[in-house]
Each structure stands twice: as structure tokens, then as C-alpha cells.
Amino acid sequence: MPRATSGMRANAGTKGVPRADREGQIVRAACEVFGTEGFAGTSVAAVAARAGISKPLVYQYFGSKEGLFSACLHHGGAILAEEMERIASGDTVGLERGLLTLNGIFRILEPQPWLWRLFFDPSAPREGEIAAAIKEHTERITTLAVEGVGELLRLQGDDDPLDIDAMTRVWMSIFDALVTWWLDHPDESPAAMTERCLRLFTAVLSADVPVLQP
């Protein structure tokens, strides 16, 4: 977390706004700008304008553009991972859990679609605190994917660790592709997109399995 500047209490805000509230306001605005324009295309001035505060105040709270982007990653990563963990803690298993997870993410992202793009920004630095934040939240989500995929395969009698590893990568690629496709089609509601995912999975899983010749 950013340090308070000299002469300012750690919990002090500006113009009567508590520091934590002001930081949250800045981070939410920054998530939208970074997630829309990308790290390279975003200026601290643009974030300040979006948040309705001064540019020096952003630096006062977050130190740098990198510090601000890192705060956005922790904010967005927590929102996404907590929704996935909420579903994982329920009673659903297998493909139903996967569909519920997709539906949950669609609903979380509907009012804030830019959160997803924060983690797939090709212009973001590949080292330092930003890379560490991306790695932290990616690993948190990957752990949930491994658990869910392993559960699904074991229901089918497959507990091969290499199968689980391979299928986890497949599932995460499919998950990202479906979310990204949906973000590119903003007129599609979360409910409609979940139904589309169900249709797609049903079509693939009900297809005849070919007999491969050696």
C-alpha cells in the first residue's frame, strides 16, 4: 500500500473524504482507463480526470503509474477470484460448476468489463511489481481451475496428473476465449451468454467420438 506523505495522517483523505474511500475511487477510475486504453496508452492525468481529482494526488497515494496499475490488478484480481472461490465452495461439480463460474464472471464483469482486460494487456510491464501482481492472481485462479478440472476428470474415472494438467490448460484457454468473445459482443447479456456456452458444450460433448487408427 502507498505510504502517507509527511505531515499527513495515514488514514487522512482529501476534502473530508477518508483516505481509503479516496483510494478506492481512484482505483476504480484507473481500472476503467487502464482496461480500456491499456497500460501504455494511459496517462496518470487521464486517470485523475476520470476520478475527478488532481494528478499530484494520484502520485501522493500510489507513487507512480506502475504503483497505480498494480493496485488495479490487486483490486480486479480479488473481485474475480473471490467470485470463483464462492462458486467453488458450493455443492456443484464438474461441468455445472464450470458453467456457474462462467455465469458468475459474466455477471461480475457486466458493469465493469475492463477488469478482465487488465490481466491480458500486452503493453503492461513484464517485470517488477506489476508482473508480480499478475502472477499472484493468475496462480490463485489457476489453483481453482486445477481443482475443478481434476474433480471433473475424476468423475469420469481419470486421475492421471498429466491429463489434469493438460485439461486445465485447455479449460483456461476456453474460459478466456469465451469471456473475451463476450466482451467483444457487449449486447449479449450474461444470461444469454451462459445459455450460449451451454449450447456449445452440449454440442461438443454429445458429438460422436472418432475411432483413431494406430
Secondary structure as the mmCIF struct_conf table of DSSP 4:
data_model
#
loop_
_struct_conf.conf_type_id
_struct_conf.id
_struct_conf.beg_label_comp_id
_struct_conf.beg_label_asym_id
_struct_conf.beg_label_seq_id
_struct_conf.end_label_comp_id
_struct_conf.end_label_asym_id
_struct_conf.end_label_seq_id
HELX_LH_PP_P HELX_LH_PP_P1 PRO A 2 THR A 5
TURN_TY1_P TURN_TY1_P1 SER A 6 GLY A 7
BEND BEND1 MET A 8 MET A 8
TURN_TY1_P TURN_TY1_P2 ALA A 10 ASN A 11
STRN STRN1 THR A 14 THR A 14
TURN_TY1_P TURN_TY1_P3 LYS A 15 GLY A 16
STRN STRN2 VAL A 17 VAL A 17
HELX_RH_AL_P HELX_RH_AL_P1 ARG A 19 GLU A 37
BEND BEND2 PHE A 39 PHE A 39
TURN_TY1_P TURN_TY1_P4 ALA A 40 GLY A 41
HELX_RH_AL_P HELX_RH_AL_P2 VAL A 44 ALA A 51
TURN_TY1_P TURN_TY1_P5 GLY A 52 GLY A 52
BEND BEND3 ILE A 53 ILE A 53
HELX_RH_AL_P HELX_RH_AL_P3 LYS A 55 PHE A 62
BEND BEND4 GLY A 63 SER A 64
HELX_RH_AL_P HELX_RH_AL_P4 LYS A 65 ALA A 88
TURN_TY1_P TURN_TY1_P6 SER A 89 SER A 89
BEND BEND5 GLY A 90 ASP A 91
HELX_RH_AL_P HELX_RH_AL_P5 GLY A 94 LEU A 109
TURN_TY1_P TURN_TY1_P7 GLU A 110 PRO A 111
TURN_TY1_P TURN_TY1_P8 PRO A 113 PRO A 113
HELX_RH_AL_P HELX_RH_AL_P6 TRP A 114 LEU A 118
TURN_TY1_P TURN_TY1_P9 PHE A 119 PHE A 120
TURN_TY1_P TURN_TY1_P10 PRO A 122 SER A 123
BEND BEND6 ALA A 124 ALA A 124
BEND BEND7 ARG A 126 GLU A 127
HELX_RH_AL_P HELX_RH_AL_P7 GLY A 128 LEU A 155
TURN_TY1_P TURN_TY1_P11 GLN A 156 GLY A 157
HELX_RH_AL_P HELX_RH_AL_P8 PRO A 161 LEU A 183
TURN_TY1_P TURN_TY1_P12 ASP A 184 ASP A 184
TURN_TY1_P TURN_TY1_P13 PRO A 186 ASP A 187
BEND BEND8 GLU A 188 GLU A 188
HELX_RH_AL_P HELX_RH_AL_P9 PRO A 190 LEU A 205
TURN_TY1_P TURN_TY1_P14 SER A 206 SER A 206
BEND BEND9 ALA A 207 ALA A 207
HELX_LH_PP_P HELX_LH_PP_P2 ASP A 208 PRO A 210
#
